[in-house]
Amino acid sequence: MKQINIGINGFGRIGRLLTRIIIKDSKKGVIKAINDIMPIESAAYLLKNDSIYGQLDLDIDIKENNLIINGNQIKYYQFKNINNIPWEDIDIEIFIESSGKIKTKQLEKIDNNIKKIVTHKDNSLDKTLIFGFNEKNYNPNKDKIISSGSCTAIATLPLIKIIKEKFGIKHCSFVTIHPLMGFNRTSDISDQDFRLGRNSIVSTIPSKSGLKNSITKFFPELKNKINCIKYYVPILGGTIINLSCIIKKNIKKEELIRELKKEINKNYFKTILYNCNKSFNTNKVSVDVLKTSYSVIINEEDIQYNSRNLNMILFLDNEWGYCKRLWDLINYIGKNEK
């Protein structure tokens, strides 16, 4: 497989972590260009130094308008309008939109020499592909703009599929305990969403969750059977999702555990870690899953079941785990490109 030439728009949390992953896996891909409005000096500094994941153990330098990472030169642009980027000067095959600000209509105007566009937004797109769930639905002849889904979607969709197909779902609720994001406030300020305007350092902040939309996009029959809520809490990384289902099948706990474990280990072992050993090593808290490469981690002793009521605690690194699946998806697209 030849290297994939990649361009990244938006050098925030996802853009920088994805860059860290790609440059450590340079046999598969190379970053040719980065676009972000921040000064190149800030981009270099923030790539090198990360408050959650530590210092990057590679040399980073700046030469004119280029980032030099371990001797590899990456063009650095600062265009607000991505269509002003001189695409004709860069040989890019897959363009990653990681700013979260570019609308689909703008993406549709990007130079036709770019074969594929992968974005985090999920509206009016050709297709949403979640690696570890439905990446095999990729059609290289039709799919141009692709959404890679959200961190909570990649963690929960495979489990919903298993539970629905094996046991049936009468009702399901998700409570996401999420680390602080860049938009969370450190002092009270006016905001359209009153609660998101509050000081996040001293409060747990309830917020709307987009997870229901992600799930019902693939399972529309669950539209009136799902409730989701999210809480932002004053921690830096590591997410917990409490998944609670009322299932249709009357089944014993031992049988449910056996079926769940069998399905995960057979079809999802690359993206879901199922811990069945009861020891001190499996008694995790959110900080313990930082930099995990899995989409989600499940500890068997965190599964409760009684009279068709199933409750599971799911652990995930909402940044690193998501970027690993994003990189898996990019590689899958590149491998299947015609």
N, C-alpha and C positions, 0 to 999 in steps of 0.2 A: 504493500500500500504506500503510495507516494504521500509526501507531506501536503497538508491542507493549508492553503494561504488564507489567513484570517484577518479581518478588520474589526475593531471594537469601537463602538460609539458609547461614550459614558464610562468614566473611570472612577466610579464610586465603589461601594463595597463589592458588588458582583464583578464589575469590570476588573478590579485589581486582583481579587482572589482567583478569577478565571485565568488571568495573566500568569499568576504564580503557578497554577496547575499546568498550563500549556508549556511554559518555558522549562518545566521539569520533565516534560514528556515530548521533547522536541523532535523525536523521530516521527511522530504522528502529525505534528502541525507546527506552523510558524506564524507569529503575529507580524504582519507587514505594516500595519498602521493603527494608531489610536487617535480618536478625536474626543476632546473634552475642552470646555471653556476655561478650566483652571490653568494657571501657569505651569509650564513644563517642570519647573523646579519643585512645585508642590506635588506634581504627579510622581516624580522620582522619589521624593521624600516619603510620601504615603505608601508607595509600593514597597519601599525598603523597610519601613517601620510600621507595624500594625499592633495596635493595643491589645488585640485578642490573640492573634496568631504569631506574634513575635517578629523578630527581624528576619528578613529574607537573606539566606546565606549565599547570595550571588552578588557580584560586582555590578553596580549601577552607576552610569555616568551620563552626561549630557554633551552632545556635540551639535552645535547650531540648533536646528529644530528636530533633533533625533534623540530618542532614548537609546542608550547603549546598555544592554543587559547581557552580561557575560560575553561581551564582544559582539553580540548580535545587534544590528541596527534596526530600530523601529521608528518610522516616520511619526511625528507628533503634530496634529493639527488642532486648531482652536476655533472651529466654525460653529456658529449657532445653527445655521442652516446646513444640514448634512449634504444637501445637493450641491453645495459650493465646494465640497471636497474634490480635488482633482483626481477622480477615479482613473482617468486615462494614464496617470503616472504610476498607478499601483496595481499590481496583479493580485486581486483579491477574489477568492472563490466563494467564501462564506462570510457574510457580514453579521456581526452580533450587535443588536441594539439593546444595550444594558442601562441606558439612562432612565428608561421608564417614561420618557416625556414625548417620544416621537409617535405621532399618530399613523395609522395604517395608510392613509392617503399619501403622506409624505414618503413612506417606505416604498410605495408603489412607483414612485418617480425615480428611484435610485437607478443608476446606470445598469443597463441590461447585461453588461459583461459580468456582473456579479450574479453567480448562479443561484444562491440561496440566501435568505435573510431569516435569522432566528431572533425572536423578540420575547420579552417577558410578558408583554401585554396579551390579552386574550379577547380581542373584539374584532369581528369582521375579517377574520384571518382565513387563509386557505385551510389550515389544519392545526390542531393542537396535538403535539406528540409528547408523551411522557415516557422517558426512557425507563424500561422496567415494567411498563404497563401496555403501551400500544404502539411502540416505535415501528413495529412490523407493518403498520398501516401506511407507512410512508410511500408515496408514489412520486418517484423522481421526475416523471413526465408532467405532473400536474401541480405539485406542491412547491410554491415559490416562497411565500411568507409563512413561517412556521412559528407557533408559540411553544415555548418549552415548559409552560405551566408554572405553578408556584411551588414553594418548598413544602407546604402542607398538602398540596395535591399529589406530589410524587410520593409522599409518605403514606397517604390514606387510600388512594384509588385502588392499588392492588389488593389491599385488605378488604375494602368494600366489595370488590369483585369476588373474592374468596367467600366471604360471609354470605353474600347474596346467592351465589351459585350452590353453595354447600348446605346452607341452613335456612335461607330466606330471611327477609328483613321486613318487620312490621313497622318499626320506627328506629331512628338512629339520631344521636346527638353528639356533637363534638365541642369540647371546650379546649381552646388553644391557649397555653401560657407562653407568651412570646417575649423575647428580649426587646430592649429598646431599639428603635430605629432612628435614622437620621432626622426624621421629621418630629420626633418626640421632643417636648420642651423641657428646659431646665429651670424655667420660671413661668409663672402664670402669664398668659398672653391671650389676646383675642384670637379666636379661630372659629370658622364656620361650624366645625364640630366642637362644641363647647368643651367636652371632656378631653379631647386631644390637645386643647390649648392649656391644659393644667400642667403643673410641675410634675414631671414623670419620675423624678428622683425620690419623691416622698410618698408616691401613691401607686396603687394598682389601678390601671385605667381600662375600663371596659370599652370595647370597640366593635364595630361591625366586622364580620368575617366574609371574605369572598369564597370560602371553601364550598359552601352550598352550591354556588353557580358552577364551580369546577366539577363537582360530583354529578350534578344533574345534567350537565352537558353530555356526559357519557351514559348516565342512567336516569333519563327523564322520568321514568316510572316512580322514582323516589322523591319527586319534587315536593309532595305534601307529607313526606315521611321523615324529613331531616330538619334539624335545628342546629345552628352553629353560632358560637360566640367566641370572641378573642379578648384576652386580657394582656395588656402590656405591663410588664413588671420590671423593676429597676435592677436588671442584671444585663451583662454585656453579650452573652451568647448561650446557646443551648435552649431548645424548645421542648415543651412537653405538651402532648395532646391526650386528653382523656376521651376515649371513644366508648360510648355506651349504646348498646343495641338491644332491642327486644326482637328476638329471632322467632321464626315461624315453627321450626322443627323442634319437636320435643325430644331432647337428646341429653344423655348424661354428660357430666363435665369431662370425664376421662375420654369419652368418644370425641367430644368437641375439640379437646386439646390435641388428640391424636390426628384428627382430620386437618386441623389448622397447621400443625407442625409439618405434616406430610406434604401439604400443598406448597407451603413456603419453601421447604427444603428441596422440593422437586422443580419448581418453576421460578422461584424468586430469590434463590440463595445468593445471587450476585448483588442484590440491592437491599435485601432485608436480612438483618441479623436476628436470629431467634435463639435466645439463650435459655436452655432448659436445665442447666446445672444449678442447683441451689447452693450457692456459696457466697462468701463475702464479696467476690468479684462481680456478682450480678446485681448487687445492691447499689444501683447507680442513682446519682442526682444529675441535674442538668449540666453542670460544668464538666462532668466526666465524659460527655459525648462530643466535646469540642474536637474538631478536625476528624471526626469519623467519616469514612468514605461511604458509609451506608446511607440509604434514603431514610431508614428508620430502624430503630433497635427495639426489640420486644423481649422482656424478661418473663419467663413463664409464671414466676411467682407473682407478677403484677397483673395476671389475668384472674378475674373473679367471674363466677358463673353460678346462677341459681334460678331455677324455674323460668328458663328462656331469657333471663336477663344476663347479658354479656357485658363486662366492663374490662377495658384494656388501657394500660398506660403506655404511650408511645414516646420514645425519645428520638430526637433528631438534632443535627446541627443545621439550622435553617440557612446558613450561608455556605459553609464548606461542602456539606452534603449535597446541597442544591447545585453548586458549581461543578461537582464531580459528575452529577447526572447530566448537566448541560454539556460538559466535555464529552461524555459518552454519546450523547445525541449528535453532537457535531461530527464525531468520528463515524457514527452509523450513517449519517447523511453522506459524508464524504466517501465512504466505502461503497455506497450504493448509487452514487452519482453516475449518470450515463453521459 
